[in-house]
Amino acid sequence: MAAPLTDQEKRKQISIRGIVGVENVAELKKGFNRHLHFTLVKDRNVATQRDYYFALAHTVRDHLVGRWIRTQQFYYETDPKRVYYLSLEFYMGRTLQNTMINLGLQNACDEAIYQLGLDMEDLEEMEEDAGLGNGGLGRLAACFLDSMATLGLAAYGYGIRYEYGIFNQKIKNGWQVEEADDWLRHGNPWEKARPEYMLPVHFYGRVEESKEGAKWVDTQVVLAMPYDTPIPGYMNNTVNTMRLWSARAPNDFNLTDFNVGDYIQAVLDRNLAENISRVLYPNDNFFEGKELRLKQEYFVVAATLQDIMRRFKNSKKGSTGPVSFDSFPEKVAIQLNDTHPAMAIPELMRVFVDIEKLDWDTAWAITKRTFAYTNHTVLPEALERWPVGLLETLLPRHLQIIYRINQGHLDEISALFPEDMDRIRRMSLIEEDGGKRVNMAHLCIVGSHVVNGVAEIHSNIIKTDVFRDFSELEPEKFQNKTNGITPRRWLLLCNPGLAELIAEAIGEEYVKDLSQLQKLNELVDDDAFIRDVCKVKQDNKEKFSRYLEKEYLVEINPSSMFDVHVKRIHEYKRQLLNCLHIVTMYNRIRKNPKAPFVPRTVIIGGKAAPGYHMAKMIIKLITAVGEVVNKDPVVGSKLKVIYLENYRVSLAEKVIPATDLSEQISTAGTEASGTGNMKFMLNGALTIGTMDGANVEMAEEAGEENMFIFGMRVEDVAQMDVEGYDAMTYYENIPELKQAIDQINSGFFSPKQPELFKDVTNMLFNHDRFKVFADYEDYIKSQEKVSELYQNPREWTKMVIKNIAASGKFSSDRTITDYATEVWGVEPTDLKIPPPNESGLGDGKADP
């Protein structure tokens, strides 16, 4: 149990973690005991750790409610332009600590819980992650919500309340095994169901043409039940809303004339409708064209657009007289997080044309001004291409609308390029080769007024390669918005030691303006500061070592370099390249056990999509290599390999602050941005990486000499694609590479199944799209430079400080400010809404 804070520690911590007032602490204890008694119906004799967590969560939530209602009233009164962030994923992680920090309650809660004889960290560990995302795209959405609230934007996150989030990963004899993530089993104290705003969503049916226009009839109805989660800004009393939809069968479901008599079966069949929000598809950067997935995509879109329409029509200024939609784009901005919510474009057209009776051209002009589209990947296997036949069955009216959009689009192109049939074919929304499919990225580009990539290099690739035809047509439509991360979760919450150290050095304003970290450059040569930064890292490593030793029963050397590679397992992210480096280090130690060696603990973690065979083999290879390395007495404590099971947001918060070396080694031109790279940089790790994604801009900010950059650049990869990549040449000319591959191939790491990794080596030789061998030699050399610098702690730490000082650009506050001003047409504000205990707002109508 943590000791109570000394007065000096409290003074140190007041700014960032909130004030500890005696009244404040007493009030929190009172709230805690009240909830334990009245909400959980327990006393201290029978209460469990989980009960205590729920009592604390409800107590903290009580402090959100007034601000939440107040914020929505404020939006109703002032009627600002609303921003709607549509995403199939919101990878939120845990909520308790983030809420305490953003409300300035953390110190008071710590003290209250201590006085109650409980341990805050134990309670925090009881909370389930909200794992409603796969990786980068879903976590980005979560960081964006935090920044939008902190910047005072009237913003809403809209998505699906999956009953089962991303699977829990178990490693059983070296293989990934998936378990269902039943994250709602004990209830979710942070959400509020809103059955009064339940909405119908239609599927199937047919289109009837009439004098009044097209009518979509004979549909099946599924109800969308909203669940609202509060999103607090940092210390500004703003609390925005994330609204997630859950599928419910209507009460007359399957109880129509067809089903007379089989009442029991009809009730059981309600599950079929409710399956829509049952489970998150566990694919990262891969398109699986399943009907259920398309249903999920349309479900979130149809419910959300009805909500947006209702709010637009009920707005204070718009509720008098007949509705005019001319002002719609001045009041509504909708951001599409990848193509997953692309059906919003034909759905808004359907609402305008079929229901609100606007003429096509007016509706189309409004629609284009409303939507903006963020592209997240250039991998062809990730681009969504829905079969026309599936759309025809599931959403017949939307298919008609897509055809009409395409007709107008192709008419424009043929007018500009009358002879260029190939261009027309390339730019069509409908792909003809190999069965008709709708290219959802093309639909998003045509239906949006802005298209953006997520790092400068990625945005350039989009313009000059993937969507070149479109950017030649409308160059002004294409922008860059380099991704960012919220410094609240990814510094204050996960690394309080470093956050406090920085606050003592430059004040606490940096939390809302991360560019102020530049001031740390003045301390690069300050001996005391270097020592303090070094100590914070060492403390974090020792804490994480204790965690690893508890969880994995392995002995960790906390003075070894923590070399960390955590992200989804994918061939393009090249965990295999890291694995070859591990084998190479192992072989060098065995060849010359007495030679000096800089000790390393290599930590690799991440989930593989359940159907991705190669990714699962990569996990098995890493664990097999780890088995051999960790048991070899010759190696001792020089080299350890840990596979970090079930990597997720709450585990990232533990491992990132303890990392010395961050691995960002994707083939140049494949990782759109990456955001883990930014988290490591902010938390005092150095980066070994290729010139890919946001690594390029990190090198620009910190100086290439302060990172370990290696490998082919985008131009080199392109040249190699033209000339041909021959893996065998590298194998034959690099002895250490040959040795490592021969060991993997011969069963050195799998003696009981010598053939086990044949699929992996066969891929590496014959169809490696990501050219692992081509970067091997430069990677090994770069790793040698890493080890060399690590032997000089002072120079290493100076480089760390330069990196932290250069990480300000990568705040999601900067990213969102750029979206706000350059895409959405709204202005961030530092206006503080009055807190619930001060007057200043009447008990006006809240904005639902």
Salt bridges, closest charged atoms under 4 A:
ASP51 OD2 - LYS42 NZ 2.53
ASP62 OD2 - ARG34 NH2 3.07
ASP62 OD2 - HIS35 NE2 2.64
GLU77 OE1 - LYS316 NZ 2.62
ASP79 OD1 - ARG82 NH1 2.81
ASP79 OD2 - LYS331 NZ 3.40
ASP110 OD2 - ARG17 NH2 3.27
GLU121 OE2 - LYS543 NZ 3.01
GLU125 OE2 - ARG94 NH1 3.16
GLU125 OE2 - LYS654 NZ 2.79
GLU128 OE2 - ARG185 NH2 3.33
ASP129 OD1 - ARG94 NE 3.66
ASP146 OD2 - ARG488 NH2 2.84
GLU163 OE1 - ARG278 NH1 2.69
GLU178 OE2 - LYS616 NZ 2.69
GLU179 OE1 - LYS170 NZ 3.23
ASP182 OD2 - ARG185 NH1 3.95
GLU191 OE2 - ARG161 NH2 2.80
GLU196 OE2 - ARG194 NH1 3.97
GLU208 OE2 - ARG206 NH1 3.25
ASP218 OD2 - ARG206 NE 2.72
ASP228 OD2 - ARG194 NE 3.37
ASP228 OD1 - ARG243 NE 2.71
GLU274 OE2 - ARG270 NH2 3.97
GLU288 OE2 - LYS290 NZ 3.14
GLU297 OE2 - ARG293 NE 3.17
ASP307 OD2 - ARG243 NH1 2.64
ASP307 OD1 - ARG310 NH2 2.79
ASP307 OD2 - ARG311 NH2 3.71
GLU330 OE2 - ARG369 NH2 2.26
GLU347 OE2 - ARG350 NH2 2.99
GLU347 OE1 - HIS398 NE2 2.62
ASP354 OD2 - ARG397 NE 2.67
GLU356 OE2 - LYS313 NZ 2.62
GLU381 OE1 - ARG769 NH2 2.93
ASP420 OD2 - ARG423 NE 3.16
ASP422 OD1 - ARG425 NH2 2.78
ASP422 OD2 - ARG426 NH1 2.91
GLU431 OE2 - ARG385 NE 3.03
ASP469 OD1 - ARG423 NH1 3.82
ASP469 OD2 - ARG426 NE 2.75
GLU472 OE1 - ARG423 NH1 3.30
GLU472 OE2 - ARG468 NE 3.00
GLU474 OE1 - LYS477 NZ 2.99
GLU504 OE2 - LYS12 NZ 3.86
ASP525 OD1 - LYS798 NZ 2.89
ASP527 OD1 - ARG794 NH1 2.24
ASP539 OD2 - LYS535 NZ 2.90
GLU551 OE2 - LYS550 NZ 3.37
ASP563 OD2 - ARG600 NH1 2.78
GLU627 OE1 - LYS631 NZ 3.46
GLU653 OE2 - ARG489 NH1 2.74
ASP660 OD2 - LYS541 NZ 2.64
GLU671 OE1 - LYS573 NZ 2.78
GLU697 OE1 - LYS809 NZ 2.80
GLU704 OE2 - ARG713 NH2 3.26
ASP721 OD1 - LYS771 NZ 2.82
GLU736 OE1 - ARG588 NH2 2.70
ASP742 OD2 - LYS738 NZ 2.89
GLU755 OE2 - LYS758 NZ 3.60
ASP759 OD2 - HIS613 NE2 2.91
ASP775 OD2 - ARG574 NH2 2.74
GLU784 OE2 - ARG588 NH1 2.75
GLU795 OE2 - LYS798 NZ 3.76
ASP813 OD2 - ARG488 NH1 2.78
ASP818 OD2 - ARG814 NH1 3.50
GLU822 OE1 - LYS481 NZ 2.71
ASP847 OD2 - ARG82 NH2 2.73
ASP847 OD1 - ARG311 NE 3.39
